[in-house]
Amino acid sequence: MIVVVGEALVDLAPGAGPDPDALRPLLGGSPYNVAVGLGRLGTDTAFLGGLSLDAFGEKLARRLGEEDVGLQFVHRTDAPTTLAVVHLDAAGRASYGFYLDGTSAADLTVEHLDGWEFADAAHVSLGAVTLETEPAGTALLELLTGEREDTLLSFDPNVRPSVIGDLRRYGTLLDQVVRRTDLVKVSDEDLAVLYPGRAHGDIARRWADAGPAAVVVTRGPHGAEVHLASGEQVEVPGEDVEVVDTVGAGDAFTAGLLHALERAGMLSRAKIRSLDAAGWRSAVTTAVHVAALTCTRIGADPPRLTDL
């Protein structure tokens, strides 16, 4: 089983109707999208995070169940559902503004983390909730840096500058977290925000040398590259598709990657370090394909296994 940890929220996104200023509510949040993507791909998955008892929270929980995502680690709370307002630029790239303080996504504590360590793998995505968000950030930091046995730990920093105070200090904190994880998935855009003026490959190489088995860098339409602890680098090109928007594409990539690693029998700390360059190329090729299909659809609508 893969346990996906972090936020669930409602995106208020530009509508497709006659009113260009209308916003429509879409269920999302990076970890939530990853969990749904894994469920659709037939991978045994559970979600760990705070879900409100309000109407939006009920919809979030119901959809997880409908997508075959387990709810046994969900924390239900009276706090209102976290909201994100989505803006799409001319190229379909998304940016976000968050209503976070005192909401369900932030209402996660260390006491809510029991049981995840018995899974084959855990994946933590940040976003509206950062490592500085209280109390959820403290809980996620404890999970990411605490002791564990053979559970594979995957991490996506998913940088949202609007909710981060000092980016330089935050980058230093991420450096510490990366050393304790087994797999890092990060976008070249995130690395450019965290380390302006530095080549993304140099940062990925430094991270890969610090402890993870692999650092996977997504590069939008240009595909992805993998920097292995062994020093090897694998590059996988992007797919040429007609982009509707890119909402959820990175999360779909993560779901595709974890799904491919599960299918290859690599969901453990020991096994992932034995995966060779050919194995990584195969897994990342699947992830690129899953992300590309998501870009052909409106919103975070990842493909099902039959779509592949």
ABEGO torsion letter per residue (X at the ends): XBBBBEBBBBBBBBBABABAABBBBBBBEAAAAAAAAAAAAGBBBBBBEBBBABAAAAAAAAAAAAAGBBAAABBBBABBBBBBBBBBBAAGBBBBBBBABGBAAABBBAAAABGAAABABBBBBBEABBAABOAAAAAAAAAAABBBBABBBBBBAGBBAAABBBAAAAAAAAAAAAAABABBBBBAAAAAAABBGBBAAAAAAAAAAAGBABBBBBAEAAEBBBBBAAGBBBBBBBBBBBBABABGAAAAAAAAAAAAAAAAGABBAAAAAABBAAAAAAAAAAAAAAAAAAAABBEBBBBBAAAX
